[in-house]
Amino acid sequence: MFKMVVVLYNMTFSESSTIISLNKLLASAAFPEIREVLIFDNSQKANEPQGLDQRFTYYHSKENVGLARAYNRALDENKEEIAWLVTLDQDTTLTGDYLNELISYSTKVSDSTVAIAPIIKDQDQQISPVRSDTLRPLHSALPQGNQTYSSDIMVINSATALRTGFLKKIGGYNLEFPLDYLDHWLSWRIFAEGKEVRILRTSINHSLSVLHYSELTISRYRSILENEALFYFEYQKEQFGKYRKQLFFRGLKQLIYREFSLFSVTIKMFFKLSKKNR
């Protein structure tokens, strides 16, 4: 059985492609394997949903707590019969093919498979899964669907199903990554525990807001950079030296393109990491 959690931020339920598509799929009591859908709302103002399938529940956070705490709340409130938790962003378009294949494989995969994820695309670009053994994941050979992986890939949070038993065993989602790089950390942790990820044949659409650094606000870029650096320094340590070098060239590129505010943030992080010995 499945539980889903959709995290909203400054978007109403009626504006969320995830909730709109999922509500249509659940109409007429379809997909009974999905027992509950928690809408966790990080927006400034509460907006209680109306007219949704009865399996939807709503919680409004008084502050924006990000993803990790939202996912952990869904996990902590989990009922014993729920074997899988599906985490969802607000702008993923779900399909019947995805749900059918997800539910089917949940009964077929071995116990060592603790995550099931679809192929996810932003327009024509595959953004999940990608390789995690390179710092240029969109410029290398991409992992394929209908495969089981035991290393070297990363799947994004949205539309990934996780075994609740595994999540509880590792202490839930890591609060060091409240938003950015949480998916990198979880993929890394799965393989560090000797477990596997199943990639479905199905492809679904998702809008990735951080695909272009130059379109981000300075505060948002700084947040991403801090979590990115933490991940490579504390967890995927074998990539740390290459990451620091890449950071220098990223800053150089920002300087050439006269993105001075971004350059300032990047170069400060580069010098901070240069003081750390590996």
C-alpha positions as CSV (number, residue, x, y, z in Angstrom):
1,M,0.0,0.0,0.0
2,F,1.1,3.6,-0.7
3,K,1.0,6.9,0.9
4,M,1.8,10.1,-1.1
5,V,3.0,13.5,0.1
6,V,2.8,16.6,-2.0
7,V,4.7,19.7,-0.8
8,L,3.3,23.1,-1.9
9,Y,5.1,26.4,-1.6
10,N,3.3,29.7,-2.6
11,M,0.9,27.8,-4.8
12,T,-2.7,26.7,-4.2
13,F,-3.9,23.2,-4.7
14,S,-5.8,24.3,-7.8
15,E,-2.6,25.6,-9.4
16,S,-0.6,22.4,-8.8
17,S,-0.2,20.2,-11.8
18,T,0.7,17.4,-9.4
19,I,-2.6,17.6,-7.4
20,I,-4.7,18.3,-10.5
21,S,-3.4,15.3,-12.3
22,L,-3.5,13.0,-9.3
23,N,-7.0,14.0,-8.3
24,K,-8.2,13.0,-11.8
25,L,-6.4,9.7,-11.6
26,L,-8.0,8.9,-8.2
27,A,-11.5,9.7,-9.4
28,S,-14.2,7.0,-9.0
29,A,-12.1,5.2,-6.3
30,A,-9.4,4.3,-8.8
31,F,-6.0,3.0,-7.6
32,P,-7.2,1.7,-4.2
33,E,-3.6,0.8,-3.4
34,I,-3.1,4.6,-2.7
35,R,-4.5,5.0,0.7
36,E,-3.7,8.6,1.5
37,V,-2.3,11.8,-0.1
38,L,-1.0,14.3,2.3
39,I,-0.8,17.9,1.0
40,F,1.9,19.6,3.1
41,D,1.6,23.4,2.5
42,N,4.6,25.5,3.2
43,S,2.9,28.7,1.8
44,Q,2.5,31.8,3.9
45,K,-1.3,31.5,3.9
46,A,-3.4,28.4,4.4
47,N,-5.7,27.4,1.5
48,E,-7.8,24.4,2.5
49,P,-8.5,22.3,-0.6
50,Q,-12.1,21.7,-1.8
51,G,-13.6,19.1,-4.1
52,L,-10.7,16.6,-4.0
53,D,-10.8,12.9,-3.6
54,Q,-11.5,11.8,0.0
55,R,-8.0,10.3,0.3
56,F,-6.5,13.8,0.3
57,T,-5.6,15.3,3.6
58,Y,-4.2,18.8,4.3
59,Y,-1.7,20.3,6.6
60,H,-0.5,23.9,6.7
61,S,2.9,24.7,8.2
62,K,3.2,28.1,9.8
63,E,6.7,28.4,8.4
64,N,8.4,27.2,5.2
65,V,10.2,24.1,6.6
66,G,11.3,22.8,3.1
67,L,11.0,19.2,2.0
68,A,12.9,17.0,4.6
69,R,10.7,17.9,7.5
70,A,7.5,17.6,5.4
71,Y,8.5,14.2,4.2
72,N,9.4,13.1,7.8
73,R,6.0,14.2,9.0
74,A,4.3,12.0,6.4
75,L,6.6,9.2,7.4
76,D,6.0,9.6,11.2
77,E,2.2,9.6,10.7
78,N,2.5,6.5,8.6
79,K,0.2,3.5,9.3
80,E,1.6,0.0,9.5
81,E,0.0,-1.2,6.3
82,I,1.7,1.5,4.3
83,A,4.8,-0.1,2.7
84,W,5.8,2.8,0.3
85,L,6.0,6.5,0.6
86,V,5.8,8.5,-2.6
87,T,7.3,12.0,-2.4
88,L,6.0,14.6,-4.9
89,D,6.8,18.2,-5.8
90,Q,4.0,20.6,-6.8
91,D,4.7,20.7,-10.5
92,T,4.9,17.1,-11.6
93,T,2.3,15.7,-14.0
94,L,1.3,12.2,-13.0
95,T,-0.1,9.6,-15.4
96,G,-2.1,6.4,-15.2
97,D,0.8,4.5,-16.9
98,Y,3.1,5.7,-14.1
99,L,0.8,4.6,-11.3
100,N,0.0,1.3,-12.9
101,E,3.7,0.4,-13.4
102,L,4.7,1.7,-10.0
103,I,2.0,-0.4,-8.2
104,S,2.8,-3.5,-10.3
105,Y,6.6,-3.3,-9.6
106,S,6.1,-2.7,-5.9
107,T,4.9,-6.3,-5.6
108,K,7.7,-7.8,-7.8
109,V,11.0,-6.2,-6.7
110,S,13.3,-7.8,-4.3
111,D,13.6,-6.7,-0.7
112,S,17.0,-5.0,-1.6
113,T,15.1,-2.6,-3.9
114,V,14.1,0.2,-1.6
115,A,13.3,2.9,-4.2
116,I,11.2,2.9,-7.4
117,A,11.3,5.9,-9.7
118,P,10.2,6.8,-13.2
119,I,12.1,8.6,-15.9
120,I,11.5,12.3,-15.5
121,K,11.8,14.9,-18.2
122,D,11.8,18.7,-18.2
123,Q,10.5,19.2,-21.8
124,D,12.9,17.1,-23.8
125,Q,15.7,16.9,-21.2
126,Q,15.9,13.8,-19.0
127,I,16.6,15.1,-15.5
128,S,16.1,11.9,-13.6
129,P,17.7,9.5,-13.3
130,V,21.1,10.9,-14.0
131,R,24.6,9.6,-13.2
132,S,26.1,10.5,-9.8
133,D,29.7,9.5,-10.6
134,T,30.2,12.7,-12.6
135,L,29.8,16.4,-11.9
136,R,28.3,16.9,-15.4
137,P,25.3,14.5,-15.2
138,L,23.4,16.1,-18.1
139,H,26.4,15.9,-20.4
140,S,27.1,12.1,-19.9
141,A,25.3,8.9,-20.9
142,L,22.0,8.9,-19.0
143,P,20.7,5.8,-17.1
144,Q,17.9,3.9,-18.9
145,G,14.5,2.8,-17.9
146,N,13.4,-0.7,-17.1
147,Q,16.7,-1.3,-15.2
148,T,17.7,-1.9,-11.6
149,Y,20.8,0.1,-10.3
150,S,23.0,-0.6,-7.3
151,S,25.3,2.4,-7.7
152,D,26.2,5.6,-9.5
153,I,22.8,7.2,-10.2
154,M,20.7,9.9,-8.7
155,V,16.9,10.1,-8.8
156,I,15.0,13.3,-7.9
157,N,12.5,13.4,-5.0
158,S,9.4,13.9,-7.1
159,A,7.5,10.6,-8.0
160,T,10.1,8.4,-6.3
161,A,8.6,5.7,-4.0
162,L,10.6,4.7,-1.0
163,R,10.1,1.7,1.3
164,T,8.9,3.1,4.6
165,G,10.8,0.4,6.5
166,F,14.1,1.5,4.9
167,L,13.4,5.2,5.6
168,K,12.7,4.5,9.3
169,K,15.8,2.3,9.6
170,I,18.1,5.2,8.4
171,G,16.3,7.8,10.6
172,G,14.2,9.4,7.9
173,Y,15.2,12.3,5.7
174,N,18.4,14.2,6.5
175,L,17.5,17.6,8.0
176,E,21.0,18.9,7.0
177,F,19.4,19.1,3.5
178,P,16.0,20.8,4.1
179,L,15.5,21.4,0.4
180,D,18.4,21.3,-2.0
181,Y,20.5,18.2,-2.5
182,L,18.1,16.1,-0.4
183,D,17.6,13.8,-3.4
184,H,21.4,13.5,-3.9
185,W,21.9,12.6,-0.3
186,L,19.1,10.0,-0.3
187,S,20.4,8.3,-3.5
188,W,23.9,8.2,-2.0
189,R,22.5,6.7,1.2
190,I,20.6,4.0,-0.6
191,F,23.7,2.7,-2.3
192,A,25.8,3.3,0.9
193,E,23.4,0.8,2.6
194,G,23.9,-1.7,-0.2
195,K,20.4,-1.3,-1.6
196,E,19.0,-0.8,-5.1
197,V,16.8,1.5,-7.2
198,R,14.4,0.3,-9.8
199,I,13.8,2.7,-12.8
200,L,10.5,2.3,-14.5
201,R,9.8,2.3,-18.2
202,T,7.4,5.2,-17.8
203,S,8.4,8.8,-18.5
204,I,6.6,11.7,-16.8
205,N,7.0,15.5,-17.0
206,H,8.3,17.8,-14.3
207,S,9.3,21.5,-14.3
208,L,12.8,21.8,-12.7
209,S,13.1,25.3,-11.4
210,V,16.9,25.1,-10.7
211,L,18.0,23.9,-14.1
212,H,19.5,27.3,-14.9
213,Y,21.6,28.9,-12.2
214,S,21.6,32.3,-13.9
215,E,17.8,32.6,-13.4
216,L,17.9,32.1,-9.6
217,T,17.8,34.8,-7.0
218,I,21.1,35.3,-5.1
219,S,19.6,34.0,-1.8
220,R,18.3,30.9,-3.6
221,Y,21.6,30.3,-5.4
222,R,23.5,30.7,-2.0
223,S,21.2,28.1,-0.4
224,I,21.8,25.6,-3.3
225,L,25.6,26.2,-3.2
226,E,25.8,25.7,0.6
227,N,24.0,22.3,0.4
228,E,25.9,21.3,-2.7
229,A,29.2,22.0,-1.0
230,L,28.0,20.1,2.2
231,F,27.1,17.1,0.1
232,Y,30.5,16.8,-1.6
233,F,32.5,17.6,1.5
234,E,30.6,15.3,4.0
235,Y,29.1,12.6,1.9
236,Q,30.3,12.0,-1.7
237,K,33.8,12.7,-0.7
238,E,35.5,11.0,-3.6
239,Q,34.2,13.8,-5.8
240,F,35.2,16.7,-3.5
241,G,38.5,17.6,-5.3
242,K,36.8,17.7,-8.7
243,Y,33.9,19.7,-7.3
244,R,36.2,22.4,-5.8
245,K,37.9,22.7,-9.2
246,Q,34.6,22.9,-11.0
247,L,33.5,25.6,-8.6
248,F,36.5,27.7,-9.6
249,F,35.6,27.4,-13.3
250,R,31.9,28.1,-12.6
251,G,33.0,31.3,-10.9
252,L,35.2,32.2,-13.8
253,K,32.4,31.7,-16.2
254,Q,30.1,33.9,-14.1
255,L,32.8,36.6,-14.1
256,I,33.1,36.5,-17.9
257,Y,29.3,36.8,-18.3
258,R,29.3,39.7,-15.8
259,E,27.2,37.9,-13.3
260,F,29.0,39.6,-10.5
261,S,26.6,38.8,-7.7
262,L,26.7,35.0,-8.5
263,F,30.5,35.2,-8.9
264,S,30.9,36.7,-5.5
265,V,28.9,33.9,-3.8
266,T,30.8,31.2,-5.8
267,I,34.3,32.5,-5.2
268,K,33.7,32.9,-1.5
269,M,32.6,29.2,-1.3
270,F,35.6,28.2,-3.4
271,F,38.1,29.9,-1.0
272,K,36.1,28.5,2.0
273,L,36.5,24.9,0.6
274,S,40.1,25.5,-0.3
275,K,40.9,25.8,3.4
276,K,39.5,22.3,4.0
277,N,42.0,19.5,3.5
278,R,41.1,16.2,1.8
